Amino acid sequence: MSTPGRGLHGRVLDTLGPAITAGEYPPGSVLRTDELAQHFEVSRSVMREAVRVLESMHLVESRRRVGVTVRPESEWNVYDPQVIRWRLTGADRARQLRSLTVLRSAIEPVAAGLAARYATAEQCAELTQCALGMVATSRGHQLEGYLVHDVAFHRVVLEASGNEMFARLGDVVAEVLSGRTHHDVMFEDPDPAAVTLHVQLAEAVREGDPVRAEQLTREITVGALHELDILAP
């Protein structure tokens, strides 16, 4: 899916980025910008702009008299939301989803415990609204609507932790949740138990109970891993 407003270089990235992350251009491969510009039927300046974006993600590096070289996967910025999105389109989707969900299980319970200590009244209200939105869209095959509230819920938890490092992971979590929905790694309706856990988590944060908030979030992430075992083994 192309991101609106990115123009021609965005169209190039939407094809070239997933190709690199899928291994169609192995590490060490040299990409000639002139040849790529001709292939994508764009100007050299458009191609150079696309390359600059790929460089910012550490997917490639430009070398004089050599060209654009694909970097090893170990050097990629795997936290970049666009890189996550591209990797989730590939054949390695199941492993990528599991890796990201394990990351969530390490971070989000701690963030929820902190949120129970430091969330503002406004954030508590927002969390409750998100949970109610999840309930309202949890039946009747409304996964896209549910996703909106689910993403917003987890963003609030991370932001309410008061830790700017956790807060910056909001985009990462959003890509994980979106990837599960858009690549059919979700049941037709969300697990009712998971929905209930989100409602209870909102209550625990509002009540200022960090122990319960952390435990509930751990149950949410364990449940997400269990769903992956079933839907993306």
Secondary structure, 3 states (H helix, E strand, C coil): CCCCCCHHHHHHHHHHHHHHHCCCCCCCCEECHHHHHHHHCCCHHHHHHHHHHHHHCCCEEEECCCEEEECCHHHCCCCCHHHHHHHHCCCCHHHHHHHHHHHHHHHHHHHHHHHHHHCCHHHHHHHHHHHHHHHHCCCCCCHHHHHHHHHHHHHHHHHHCCCHHHHCCHHHHHHHHHHHHHCCCCCCCCCHHHHHHHHHHHHHHHCCCHHHHHHHHHHHHHHHHHHHHHHCC
